């Protein structure tokens, strides 16, 4: 990539990031929105279960299903001996 394209890509990325930062609402807003009704918070165990254990479990289930249902075979070719190479030539 030449210098002009790199400069253009950098300017586009910087402009996009700046616009997203300017347009986003503050993360720590003090006033509540209309209709905002937060539920009870999650405990540490619930949070770990939801965001760590559940994705790992899903990953393991999908991996096991792929390994069990895989029908492909591994094909190994034997290296040719010198005698086989000479008879083919």
C-alpha positions in Angstrom: 0.0 0.0 0.0 1.5 3.3 -0.9 1.7 6.4 1.3 -1.4 8.1 -0.1 -3.7 5.1 0.5 -2.3 4.6 4.0 -2.9 8.3 4.8 -6.4 8.1 3.4 -7.2 5.0 5.5 -5.8 6.5 8.6 -7.8 9.7 8.1 -11.0 7.7 7.5 -10.4 5.6 10.7 -9.7 8.7 12.8 -12.7 10.6 11.4 -15.0 7.6 12.0 -13.7 7.2 15.6 -14.1 10.9 16.3 -17.6 11.0 15.0 -18.6 7.9 17.0 -17.2 9.5 20.2 -19.0 12.8 19.6 -22.3 11.2 18.8 -22.4 8.7 21.7 -24.2 9.4 24.9 -22.3 9.6 28.1 -21.7 6.2 29.7 -22.2 7.4 33.3 -25.4 9.4 32.9 -26.8 10.6 36.2 -30.4 11.1 35.0 -32.6 8.1 34.2 -34.4 7.8 30.8 -38.1 7.5 30.6 -39.2 3.9 31.0 -35.8 2.9 32.4 -36.4 0.1 34.9 -33.2 -1.8 35.7 -33.6 -5.2 37.2 -31.7 -6.6 40.1 -27.9 -7.0 39.5 -26.2 -10.3 38.9 -24.0 -12.0 41.5 -20.4 -12.9 40.8 -21.4 -16.6 40.3 -24.2 -15.7 37.9 -22.0 -13.3 36.0 -19.2 -15.9 35.6 -21.7 -18.6 34.6 -23.3 -16.4 32.0 -20.2 -14.9 30.5 -17.6 -17.6 31.0 -19.0 -21.0 31.6 -21.9 -20.9 29.1 -19.7 -19.8 26.1 -17.1 -22.4 27.0 -19.8 -25.1 27.3 -21.3 -24.1 23.9 -17.8 -24.2 22.4 -17.2 -27.7 23.7 -20.6 -28.9 22.6 -20.0 -27.6 19.0 -16.5 -29.0 18.9 -17.6 -32.4 20.1 -20.5 -32.4 17.5 -18.1 -31.5 14.7 -15.5 -34.2 15.7 -18.2 -36.9 16.1 -20.0 -36.1 12.9 -16.9 -35.6 10.8 -16.9 -38.2 8.0 -13.7 -37.2 6.3 -10.7 -39.6 6.4 -7.1 -38.8 6.6 -5.2 -40.0 3.6 -1.6 -40.8 4.0 0.5 -41.5 0.9 3.4 -43.7 1.2 6.7 -42.3 -0.1 7.8 -44.0 -3.3 10.9 -46.2 -3.2 13.7 -45.7 -5.6 12.7 -48.9 -7.5 9.1 -47.5 -8.1 10.5 -44.2 -9.3 12.9 -45.9 -11.8 10.1 -48.2 -13.2 7.8 -45.2 -13.8 10.5 -43.3 -15.7 
